[in-house]
């Protein structure tokens, strides 16, 4: 495969890295979680973790490295992303909340063969996600327009902060496991990629305010790029942790590591990418409910 053709394939691939995320569609209403028994060894009741009204800020840093297999050019490429996530919490009564997540101060830099997005001049995406937490249901809506669907990885970052399946009140006796699934759409270089993502959150044993995060994603997509057909398939696995300060439903820290294999067919050319990434999302100043 020539470098020019590899660059075109990388243009398709850049939409898929950094977590597979939703864009431009309404997510289904999420029912109340069903408890599942696991032996974590924890004996502490977390009590109530609840939202408090106001604005909260998170710093995101993500680094993804990509290696193309079977290419004459084996140079690895990388994308580094930083952004500020703003979370606005509005209460309605004692246990109902609306939460809106916005993206500002966005910076994306590339190394290697990946085409740069710097020419777009986009530094703010504005509000991208809204969640309504009610007594027995949670509804999540994406506000990222189709014209910005190449940036849909930030929807997943927002969901990792809000964790829609996790209720306001959390207990570790009996231990609970929360599972969230979503069909996700992204786009890049003439291709629309649908991804089925499953997220599991469970307590981490003797650390009652820290939870394990496990995500798996299967993706399929197709499109047309410069008269060439594009077909995409692959899978991504993500492991991480979410830490809550005492009494606060918003986490203080989310850390994940992911790896995956993605195959891109561009016309008659086929290339397999191996990708690995780390993501760090930390609250600027942890605030506890009064």
Order of alpha helices (4+ residues) and beta strands (2+ residues): alpha-beta-beta-beta-beta-beta-beta-alpha-beta-beta-beta-beta-beta-beta
